[in-house]
Amino acid sequence: MPTAESAEDGATAEARAQLVADLVREGRVHSPRIRAALEAVPRHLFLPGHDPATAYADEAVPIKSDGGVTVSSVSQPSMVAIMLEQLDAAPGHRVLEIGAGAGWNAGLLAHVVGPDGAVTTVDIDDDLVAGARANLAAAGVDGVETVIADGAGGHPGSAPYDRIELTVGSTGVRPEWVAQLVPGGRLVLPLTVRGSQLSVAFALTGPGRLSSTSVRSCAFVRLRGAGADPGADAVLPGCGWTVQSAGPGAGPAGLRTLERAVREPGEDRPSPAPGSVSDLWDGLGLWCALADPAVVRLFGPSGPGLAAALFPLAGARAGLGLTGHDGCAVLLAEPAATIRSFGPGAGAAADRLGALIEDWVAAGRPHAADLRIDAVVPALAVAPGPGPDADREIIDSAGTRLRLSWDTGRG
Ligand SMILES: C[S@@+](CC[C@H](N)C(=O)[O-])C[C@H]1O[C@@H](n2cnc3c(N)ncnc32)[C@H](O)[C@@H]1O
């Protein structure tokens, strides 16, 4: 007869095996090393106080909040797997993780690099580092260096690293991280580019020069400390709508235009293509945001007017639009394939949004995986090259120059 304890262990082991099998079936996990790590390092031991069903669901689990905002979580297993594949760590590698959280990913990394490798994980909060240390010990994972530090500076004490992975979002590729990589090393980070957060795997191709090897959509909590960036999000007074801008911000006039649009009737015209809620971040939304800093994503409560015509998202509404100082345009969910525009400049805004959608369709509807990012860190590059070409380069919050190109298969 199994005891209660062994029966519980059996159910927990089964839940873990099922999660790993699902991640393999869904194509999140390819490498046998990563599969073995996910099988060996029990996620539930990094979520004390949660039941196995929560620990082995493919969802992020918040573990710390500040003023109602989540500042730490145990990341979603499928995202963790995607980033480990992007990182491509191998036995013997020295790895730095920035964003220890509860320590689960550090445990996985330690399993991947094995006894000849080394893992250092840092978190900005001492209570989280203490928890990660205890969780790693409970899971029997030895040898992970756990450090309380602001990861904006990396961790020079144990550098250089073959691999650096951020599990927290940044708006810039900081020179400190690039300087702590070995030649040919790899940096994986959730990088916000024009309001879109992307998990980018960069290979160091020369001093201060990086090229992406893989790009995926993601959604991580943001860096606190010296690398924190308030971003360009704004709240429309009175209606509770959040506006996430691709550029430096919609500006007061653009926000006023959007505020009127939430309440007032607009002009409808056909869109070159319909959208879907998943297009808001990846695919169409990413294409539009990278092409034009006037692009915005809108989030707001369900309600009458414009809200009713937008895409349902987790009990609220979301949309993709574009705003100028005297006109804005929004792609509607209902009626499908419709652009609604507002203000004296409605026609120009609708023309521009329609043209962006048309370009995306003509390019074969690319998404994040079709994006390539080349980066130059001026402080580290031997010959930083010519000055930025405003049409093709974006300077991120750390001063790194990002050149974006789409692999649309059109030559
Ligand atoms: C999504 S959680 C990390 C998840 C974790 N790696 C796991 O295994 O599930 C992001 C973490 O980044 C940490 N963080 C935020 N800003 C930081 C900073 N400047 N330096 C180091 N860690 C930071 C947060 O405290 C939080 O614990």
The ligand as an SDF file (V2000), in Angstrom:
LIG
                    3D

 27 29  0  0  0  0  0  0  0  0999 V2000
   10.2010   37.0460  -13.4670 C   0  0  0  0  0  0  0  0  0  0  0  0
   11.1340   37.1520  -12.0180 S   0  0  0  0  0  0  0  0  0  0  0  0
   12.4010   35.9430  -12.2390 C   0  0  0  0  0  0  0  0  0  0  0  0
   11.9400   34.5430  -12.4300 C   0  0  0  0  0  0  0  0  0  0  0  0
   12.9440   33.5080  -12.0510 C   0  0  0  0  0  0  0  0  0  0  0  0
   14.2030   33.5890  -12.7610 N   0  0  0  0  0  0  0  0  0  0  0  0
   12.3890   32.0980  -12.1630 C   0  0  0  0  0  0  0  0  0  0  0  0
   13.1690   31.1700  -12.1100 O   0  0  0  0  0  0  0  0  0  0  0  0
   11.1720   31.9050  -12.2630 O   0  0  0  0  0  0  0  0  0  0  0  0
   12.0930   38.6370  -12.2280 C   0  0  0  0  0  0  0  0  0  0  0  0
   13.0280   38.9190  -11.0790 C   0  0  0  0  0  0  0  0  0  0  0  0
   13.8760   39.9890  -11.4450 O   0  0  0  0  0  0  0  0  0  0  0  0
   14.2110   40.6760  -10.2560 C   0  0  0  0  0  0  0  0  0  0  0  0
   14.7790   41.9810  -10.5530 N   0  0  0  0  0  0  0  0  0  0  0  0
   14.1430   43.1340  -10.8870 C   0  0  0  0  0  0  0  0  0  0  0  0
   15.0350   44.1290  -11.0590 N   0  0  0  0  0  0  0  0  0  0  0  0
   16.2560   43.5860  -10.8530 C   0  0  0  0  0  0  0  0  0  0  0  0
   17.5690   44.1020  -10.8820 C   0  0  0  0  0  0  0  0  0  0  0  0
   17.8050   45.3760  -11.1880 N   0  0  0  0  0  0  0  0  0  0  0  0
   18.5870   43.2690  -10.6060 N   0  0  0  0  0  0  0  0  0  0  0  0
   18.3650   41.9690  -10.2770 C   0  0  0  0  0  0  0  0  0  0  0  0
   17.1380   41.4130  -10.2470 N   0  0  0  0  0  0  0  0  0  0  0  0
   16.1010   42.2220  -10.5300 C   0  0  0  0  0  0  0  0  0  0  0  0
   12.8950   40.7190   -9.5110 C   0  0  0  0  0  0  0  0  0  0  0  0
   13.0910   40.9690   -8.1500 O   0  0  0  0  0  0  0  0  0  0  0  0
   12.3240   39.3450   -9.8280 C   0  0  0  0  0  0  0  0  0  0  0  0
   12.6160   38.4400   -8.7910 O   0  0  0  0  0  0  0  0  0  0  0  0
  1  2  1  0
  2  3  1  0
  2 10  1  0
  3  4  1  0
  4  5  1  0
  5  6  1  0
  5  7  1  0
  7  8  2  0
  7  9  1  0
 10 11  1  0
 11 12  1  0
 11 26  1  0
 12 13  1  0
 13 14  1  0
 13 24  1  0
 14 15  1  0
 14 23  1  0
 15 16  2  0
 16 17  1  0
 17 18  1  0
 17 23  2  0
 18 19  1  0
 18 20  2  0
 20 21  1  0
 21 22  2  0
 22 23  1  0
 24 25  1  0
 24 26  1  0
 26 27  1  0
M  CHG  2   2   1   9  -1
M  END
$$$$
